[in-house]
């Protein structure tokens, strides 16, 4: 209390005696008025002091603070710049400048001022943290991490620094996703877990990213990691269920979907999905097939009726079929066997063997194809077909290319048969338009030439090779519930032969399959 009283007395004395106060005394008065929130008086004292001592940095420093209080930011900036011109290492003024620019949302300038400050005081952790926060406001997340990460390693218990690092990696990951850089985004989300090991959003992003890349083991890893800490999280349950489904672990997938349903009872589509996955647990299938053929040249109706049994294993599907055929030339039985082998994610193969001692079927039939999946929904096939009908042996290389795009699948398959020193070509163009979650489909097929895969005519394949043949097919396949499938196809074929009228053939093909 003595100093303020002394200053007051000095002012009164100076006024009454006609004397004047020194710049230091005026500065002390200004400081007192500032504490008492008498800012106008404080500014008057500072102005008077500056007339006496225009280069006094303490007066300029206080004047800058008063300008900030009066929201005259440009004037404050000029006051402090004068101080820094003479005292570039003035710590207080450097801090004031950082706060001024940050408060005015001049984040780039504030970052520059932080850099200047750290040039003189490189170990100041508070300014480093401030600079990292400013980088975040500027959306310069990599720079924020570069500053904050070493600081967080120094102060591991500082929750604010830990949160800042996690947020920076998270936002950088979202930025990479928006720029279509999925690998970089995944790296960022993994870094989030270094700071918050149970961050649900990061775990969901990681599980979803690996799902897009069909890396189902990694999907399960991150989904399970999150569910251990946060049971019942619907996004993680969804990723877990879909991953198990795609991995063929259907029993576990059913349990995951049941848990998903409990935590999202309003999602009615889960009932259908649960039934679909339950259906995939079926290992067996019985099928009944019937092909009826009609001709316009007086040949009586022909048919082939079949029963088949299919058994699914982990990577192999085995199928046995017995066909009974009845034609104008006679009737008979043909047993057949098929096998499908899933070699890896990109390759699978198919083989087919058949035999019959009846003239209504080929004597021997053998087929093999290797399929390879390429990027962007493309698939290629290389294979061969062998037929012995009557006394004729035919060997046919096969090549095809297929493309999936949304709900569409198309396949162009070519057959190249050599017989009696000549090559004969045929081709089939198959189109499928999938409906109802890619279960049911409408099929349109166009063919030219006769192929060894044509069930209604391959018993006389050798005799038809040199004839001009065209065909068109329309078909539809539909699931009944989740365990039954029906299909129906109608085909028109036109055979042009030298010297005799053309023949039109009409085929109706129906089938029913029951899974169990």
KOLZATOR-285855 format. One record per residue: x, y, z of N, C-alpha, C in turn. Coordinates in pm, whole numbers, plus 50000, padded with zeros to 5 digits. Layout:
<nodes>
XYZXYZXYZ...
</nodes>
This chain:
<nodes>
500814987950000500005000050000500845012650000502095011650044502915023650056503275029349920503595020149823504005025049691502875032249620501635026449612500545033849549500285047249616500345047549751500125060249820501205070349786502445065249777503555074249742503365079949602502935070949507502745075549369501625085749360500575083349436499465092849434499895106349489500645105649598501155118149656502085125349560502885117449490503825123449395503085130349282502025124049235501235130149127500635143349175500025143049296499405155249349500445166249369501605161949417502675171849440503125177949307503285169149206503755173949076502745183449014501475180149029500455188748971500405202349041500525201949175500425214349252501665223049239502795216549224504045224149219504485227649078503715222248980504075224948841505165215948791505595205748872506635196548830506075185248746506935175448710506505164048629507095151348684506405139448650506865126248693507825120548589508675111448635509575104548542508815093648467509445088348361508825077648283508615065148368509545062348458509395050548545508215052148638508055064348691506925066748782505595065848706505575070948584504365069848502504055055348467505095047548441504895033248412504285026248533504785029548651504235023248772502775027248792502465039848763501065044048772500205036448671500705034748550499955027448447499735012948488500745007048547500604993148592499544992148702499555002348794498555002248901497145003548844496955012648748495625014548690495185002148610496144995448552495814983148478495284972548574495954971048688495484961348788494084965048835493824977748848492504982348893491484983048779491894978648660491024978348542490584992348498491415002248527491175015748477492045017548352491575011748244492445010448127492695023648056491725032348053491925045147985492995053448056492915053648191493915060948267495295054748246495325041248244496605034448225497215038148090496375038647986496895042247854497385056747851496705065447924497155079447930498535080347995498735072848104500035072948170501115067248078500775056348004501755050447911502125060447801501125067347749501405077147642502315088247693502035092747815502895103147873504305097947897504405085447942505725079747967506525078147839505845074347729506545072447602507075085547545506435096747580506975109547535508315112347602508445107347725509685109347798510735098847761510265086447734511215075347705510655067047589510745072047465510125065147350510705051447321511855048147374512465035047346512375025647465511525028847561511405020347681510545008147647511154996547644510454984347601509394979947702509584982747829508574978947928507284986747906507444999647870506255007847844505545002847718506305000047613505704994847489505014981347514505624973147597505024960147628503674961847696503624970647798502354972947866501344979547774501804988747692500894995547599500264985347503501054975647457500514965247371499444957047440499674953847568498674946347643497384954347656497514967447680496324975947692495564976947560496294977447450495634977647319494844964547296495394953347340494674940647327493394940947408493484946347532492284947347616491234956047548491674966447480490754975447409490404970147270490894958047237490634951347109491184959146990492264966247014492964973346906494214965046871493954954246799494994944046781496134948746692495834956246589496904961146500497864970146577497304978846664498164987746742499024979746840498424969446901499194960946993500344954146920500054949346800501084942446721502274951846694501984964546661503044974146632503884977046757503214978146872503964980546996504954969247022504494956947007505344945547041506434943446936506124946746811507164945646708508334954946738508004966846791509094976046829509984969846936509344963247032510124956847139511014945947081510454937646993511224926346939512334931046846512174942846789513264948146706514514950346791514294955146913515424957847003515774945647090514724937447123514944925847210514314913447146514934907647045514324896146976514124883947066514824883447179514684872047270513744875147387512964885647375512054889247484510954878647494511064870047594510194858347606508724862147622508474871947710507084875847735506424881347609507124890047539506534896047419506354885647309507284876447296507104865547199505854857447231505634854747357504414847547397503174855847369503254869147396502114877847366501784877547216502794877647133502574877546988501924864546943502344853447001501724840546967500244840847003499954845447126498554845747171497724855447089498324867047053497604876846973497184871046839498124864946765497804859746632496844847946642497014839546743496094828246760494694833246792494604843646880493294849146914492614855846799493394861146704492834867546584492604857446471492814844546499492674833746400493674834846287494784841946312495884842346215496834830746248496344818546220497064806746268498434805246202498524808646076499814807446007500854816546072500434829146104501354838446171501704833546311500724827946379500984822746514501994811346509501894802746406502844791746391504254797146367504354807646284505664813846259506234819346389505384825846468505854831446596506294820446692505584808946688506024797546770507414792946728507624792346597508944788046547510034797746591509734810746587510714820746632511014818846781509954817046859510134814947003511004802647030510694791446960511424778946985512864779646935513144788946846514534790846803515394795546921514774803847006515504809047122515324800347247514144793847256513844785747375513354771847330514224763747275513804751147210513214740747305513424742047433512934731847526511584735447587510964746047542509704750447602508554741547554508114732447638507094722547598505724728947578505424739647653504114745947639503944752247501504984758847453504904764947319504894754147212505634743247233505584732147137504164726547129503524724747243502144719847243501204729747176501454742847201500654753247136500824752646985502054750846939502314750146795501614738046734501644726646803500964714746751499464717246739498894723846840497474727146833497134736546719498034746146693497824755346580497894747946447498804738346435498864730246313497544722646293496964717946403495674711046393494604720446338494594732946389493614742646340493814745846193495054744946146495364747346005495174734745920494764723745984494584710745917495884705445857496984709345919498304704145881498654692845979497974681445958498034670946060499404664346068500084662945956501424657045960502384665746041502284678846023503144687946099502794687546248501504686546278501094685446418501684673046483501674661946410502234649446462503734650746482504404657246386505864658746395506264666346520505434675846562505744683646683505274676346809504044670946804503424665646926503934651846965504264643346866504644629546899505894628846987506994636046953508164635647044507844641247182506974651447184506594657347312505794647447397504904639947330504104630147403504974618847458506014615247384506914604847434507684609747557507874622847565508564628547681507614629447801506344632647773505354634147881504214624247857504474611647880503504601047847502224601847929502284608148043501094608848128500204620848096500634629248004499854641047967498704636847874497504636647928496344631847853496064640747732496264653747747495974662847636496894660347517498154657647544499074654547434498724641347368498364631547450497974618547396496744619947306495764627547352494554629647272494874637147144495764647147153496114654847034496754645946928497674637246970498324628246874497314618646811496444613146894495424603846841494504610946743494064623046778493174630646689493864634146557495144637746566495874641346444495984629446349496324617746404496404605746318495044602246262493994603546342492634600546296492234609646180492454622646197492074632146092492944630545968494204627145987495074624545872494594612145797494124602045870493574590145806492344593345723491444601445777490264605445701490654613245576491664621645589492144629345474492694620045366493444609945406493984600245310492864592545242491834589045317490684582245258490014590845153489834603645184489204612745089490034614344963491354612544975492254613444861492464599944793491674589944832491754576544775493144570444794493634571444916494914565344954494644555445067494034544045036493594534945143494734529445228495874526445167496994520945246497494531145347497624543545305498064554045397497034556145508495764555545471494704557345572494774546345677494994534045633495074522845728496254524545822497374529345770498534531845855498214542145962497474552545923497114563046019496204557546129495234549446090494314544046191495034534446286496024527346235496824518846325497604527446425498064539146380498774548046470497864553346580496584555446548495644559846651495644550046768495704537046735495674526846840496924527046927498004533146880499194534446963498924543747082497964552647066497644562147173496364558247247495394552847173494144548147234493874534147179494334524147250494274510347199492854505447177491874511647241490494507047228489624517247157490224525747076489454535947003488504529046905487214529846934486224522546854486204527146710486264540246688486204545346551487374540446468488574540446527489744535546453489634520646424489144513046521488984498646501487964495746391486884503446389485864501646284486454505046148487214515946140487844519746013488824509045966489604503646058490574493246021489864480645974488834476646047488094464646007487444466745871486854478545850486234481445721487234482145607488404487845634489434488545530489934474945488490174466345586490624452845553489504444745488488254447945521487144441145455487134444745307487354457445275487384461645135488504454645059489604451745129490714444545066490604429545077489484424645131489224410245147490294403345232490844410745327491814405145422491054401645551490324390545544489354387445648490004384145783491194378445782491884375745908492134388745985492554399045914492794411945978491494418446024490424416545946489114421645988488744415746124488904402646137488564396046263489454400946377490724403046349491654407546452491194420646514490884430446431490514443546483489084443846536488184436346473486814435746524486794429446663487524418546679487554411746809488234420346914489274427546875489984436346968489024446947024488194452446937487234462446982486124456547066485634444847027484514438747099484914434047238486184430947258486624427247392486484438947489486684451047439486574462847523485164468847521484514467847406483204474047389482224463747332481774454147410480834443947359479564450547308479044444747201477784449747148477894461047049479114464947011479274475646911478824470446775477734476046723477134470946599478084471346480478824482346456479734482246339480764471146346481284468346465482284457646478481654443946465480454442246519479744429446502479444426846355479074437446283478794435946139480044431246065481164437846088482394433946019482804419746056482654416146181483014402646225482144392146156480834394546151479914384846091480194383145942480384394145871480614393445727481954386745697482964389545779484274383245758484184368145777483524363845883483374349445907482584342845794481574349945745480784344845633481674342845511482464352845477483324351845359484444341745376484814338845498485854328845523485294314645525483974313345511483374300045513483204294445653483374302645755483184298145894481754301445935480824293845877479414297345883478824295746023479244285646097478714283746232479054295746320480294300446313480694312246389479984324746337479794325346205479104336946147477664337746197477004326346208475624326146259475594331746402476534327646486476574332746623476794347846625477684352546537477954366946531476724374746485475994369346389474784376046340473714376246449473604365446524472644365046635472954376046737474234377746768474624388446861474364402146799474624403246671474344415746598472864419146608472004409246588470554411346596470134416246734470744410646838470394414746974470704429446998471744434446934472164448246956471604457946853470954452746749470294461246650468954454846613468024454446709466764447246686465894453346577466104465946545465284472346443465684469246300466814462346281467294459246146466624446546096465564447946020464784436345973465544428145870466494434245800467234426945697468134416245757468404417245886469264407245949468614393545953467284393145954466614380045952466924372645823466864379845710467184373545581468654369545576469514378245626470944375145622471264362845707470614362045822470834350445909470414337545838469284337845770468834325945697469794322445584470314332545515471264329945407472524323145458473054328045569474284322145622474004308145677472854306445740472494292945786472444283245669471944288245555471854279645437473224275345389474224283945409475574280445364476194269245447475584266345560476054255145640475654241745579474714242345484474284229945419475444224045341475714211445361476814204645293476314195745180475034193145175474494183645079473434190344991473284184644872472254189444781471764177944694470454177044681469824167744586469194175944475469324171044352468774178244239468024169044144466974174644084466204167643980466184176843859466554171543741466674179643620465934172743506465354180743418464654175043302464844184143182465264178043070465454185042943464524178842840463624186842784462684181942683462974189242552463124181542443463474187142312462374184342212462064194642131461044193642026461684197541893461214191341783461794193641651460674196641552461014203941445460004207541346460074198841220460894188141224461064179941103460434166141116459564164641212458904151741229459584142441327460784145641370461454137341471460664138141601460474126541665459654126741785460394133541900459614137741995460154144742112461184136142184462244142842232463284135842308463414142442445463954134842539464164140842671465344134142742465874141542838466884136342931466424140243072466264130343158465914132743298467084128443386467344136243491468534133743572468224135343720468944127743799468994129943944470464131343982470734140144077472124142344114472254144544264473454141844314473774144344454475074152144460475084162744542476264171344555476684171744702477984171144724478534171944859479624182644863479484191944958480444202844972481444199845083482714201745051483784201045150484414214945159485484216245237486054229545260486514236145131487274228945050487774234644925487374226544802486564216544823486204207444713484704205344714484124204644595482724200944578482684188844485482044178044531481894165844451480434164344410480234159644287478874158144236478784145344154477734137644179477434125844098476054127144037475914122843911474644124443841474364112043756473104108243749472664097443661471614103243566471884101843435470974106943332470264095343263468994097043239468254087543155467784095143032468164090242913467794096842790466884088342704465944094842638465034087842547464924096242420465314090042306465274096742177464634087442075464484092441956463904084141849464794072141820466124074041842467064063141812467194053041924466594055742040466674046242150466694053242284467104045842385467194051642519468374045542592468714051342705469854046142779470184054742900471214050442971471634057043095473074061743083473334072943145474694078443148475024083243290475994077043357476474082443485477544093043460477564103243545478544114043534479084117643672480274123243673480884128243797481544141643769481394150943864482034164043853482774167043983483804175043972484534179744090484954194244068484754202344171485194216344172486224217744284487354223844252488434225544351488774240344361488684245544483489064259544508490514259644555491434263444467492864262644498493314273944590492894286244560493224297744644492234308744610492524321044654491574331944636491344335344489492304332144403492204336244263492014324744166492194312544210492194301244117491284289944164490534284544069489764272344095489684264443965489304251843977489234243343858488004234443864487694228743748486494220443734486804208943641486344196943677486534185043593485224177343585485034170343471483764163443445484084150643368483524139643413483674126743345482294120443326482074114643207480814107643181481054095643090480184085643105480304073443024478914067942997478754061742880477494055042849477724044942737476974033942742477024024142633475804025242543475104036642553473894038742474474164048842363473454047342252473634056442139473044070242165472254071842270471634084842297472544093842380473724088842415474714096842486476074094542422477024103942441478394101142398478934088942474479794081342407480404069742473481244074342591482104084142566482934089842672482844105142664482924111042780482934125642785483864129942899484814138642868485744143642970485964158542948485974165943057486144180543050487024185043165487784195743138488574201843245488774216643210488684225043314488934239443296489604245043420490504254443397491174261843504490744276343493490334281943607489834295743610490754304243698491024316343650491874325643726491194339243732491104344643854490504357743872491524368843860491154379343788492014391043772491384402943845492064414043840491554426043907490324431443835489544439343909488384446643856487314437343800487154425443859486054416643822486254408143698487474407343646487724399243527488124385043567487804375443481488174361443504488474354843370489494346343370489864339143249489764324143270489574316843160489444302243164490254296043051490964285343083491614276742985491204262343015490844254842908490414241142932490364233042805489824220942818489664212342701488414203842721487904198442608486784189142609487144177242520486764165442566486954153242485485624146042477485284141942354484064134142332484364122542239483754111142269483724100142174482254096542152481774099142032480404095841995480464087741866479744076741859479904066941751481374062541751482044064441640483474060641634484364072841623483784084641648484514097241627485044102441761486334105241763486954111641879487164126441846486734135241935486944149541913487634155642036488584164542005489334171342110489144186442090488744193142194488364207242181489024215842288490004224142251490484234242346489394244742371489384250142491488374259842532489064271942595488574283542561489054295842625487864304942649487874311842762486764321142789487264332842872486494343442868486754355242950485424359743008485444363443137484224367643206484464380843277483374388043299483464401143366482254403143456482524406943581481454410643675481454425743691480264431543688480124446043706478784448743772478814451443902477574453843973476714441343974475494442543924474564431143920474634423543788475654426243709475794419643580477014410543579476854399043513477974390043488477864385243343478974386343270478994381943131480164372743104479964363043014481014353442981480964350442831482124351242767482254347442627483204335542621482664323942576483454311642574483574306742429484804303642390485054298642256485554284342258485094276142161485484262142146486154260442010487264253042007488034251341884488294236341866487484230141779487524215641763488234212041632489154202641642489854197841522489344183841490488904182041365488394169041322488704167241174489274155841142489604152441003490454163340937491394168741012492304178640958491734192640947490534194940997489924208140989489614213341130489594226641140489244233141265487814238441255487034236241360485664241241368485534249641496484944261241479484814270241594483344271741634483144273941761481814277441812482014286741931480974294041965481074303642075479724305142142479764307742272478554310242350478774322842432477854332142422477914344542499476794344142603477184343442730476234342142840476154355242918474934359542946474704371743024473784368343142474184372743259473334370943377473084384643440471824386943474471424399243540470864395443677471644398143780471304393443914470254402343979469384395844055468304402444125468344398444273467714406244357467544402544499468824397944564469734407544584470994404944654471824394144586471814394244453472654385244373472354370544397471094367444431470724353344448469994348244323468964355144284468214351444165468834358544044468634352843926469144359743808468324356143684468364365243589467814363243456468984361043362468904350643277470014347243188469584348543042470494353942962470314354742817471584349242754471424339342665472584332842604472414332642453473504335542382473524334942237474664326042194474404317342095475434308142052475524307041902476724303841855476944300941713477824288541705477434279141618478134266541612477624257041719478084244741715477684234841815478874232141906478624231642036479714229842132479594216142200480694210842250480644197942321479914198942454479604210942501478864212442626477354212142606476884211242482475454211242452474874197442484474144196242594473654183242642472644177042546471904185342474470844179642390471364174342257472614178142218473094174242084474494168342083475164167442198476564162942192476694148042161475584140442165475674126242128475954124441979475674134941898476014134541756476904146341720477794149641811478644161441797479464161041669480064149541638480914148441520480164151241391478914147141382478144149041258477664163541242477574171041353477074184741346478164195141327479434191041332480524200741330480504209841208480224204541092480304212540971479044220140938478044219541022476764226040993476704239841058475924248540993475744262041046474644261841151475014265241274474074264341386474074277341464472894282141495472744293741583471724290341690471844296841805470914294041914470734306342002469604306642072469314317242168468584311042286468954315342406468394309642529467964320742623466834318542688466354327342793466094318842916466624322943031466464314943152466284323243276465834316543382465614323343509465864313443622466614317943723466844309843842466364317443964465694310244056465134316744174465304307944297465664314344408465724307644537464324307644600463944296344654462724295144733463154294044879463024304844953463584305045087465094305445078465744297145159467204296845159467774283245121466924273145110467454259645086467014253544955466094259744884465574253944760465824263544643466114257644527466394265544407465644259344290464984267644211464374263044088464954271043972464984264943855465494271643736464734266643615464564275343517463894271643392464564279043277464844271643168465474277243049464704272842926464654281642828464064278342698465064282142590465324272642497466334274742393465744272042256466074280942164465754278542022467074276841947467154265941869468354263241788467944261541643468764266941555468514266141411469724259441347469484248041281470564240441218470344240641068471324246040995471264246740849472174236140790471614226640714472374215740655472264216340503473344212340438473394212740292472444202340233471604206640141470764197440066469464193740132469244197340256467984193940322467474206240395466174206540424465624218340493466264220240631466304232640671466854235840804465964230040913466584227341026465874221641140465844231941253464674233741308464524241841429464274232641548465064234541652464934226441772464584235641889463644231041973463204238842088463414230442214464194235742307464514228642430463894235842550463304228042638462824233042766463604225542875464264233242960465114227243063464684232543199464264223543288463844227743422464624219643525464854225843641465614218943746465144223643883465344214843980465014217944119466124212344207466604220544302467684216444391467254218944536467544209244620467244210644762468514208844843468874219144918470054218545005469664213945145470564206645206470294202045343471614198945415
</nodes>
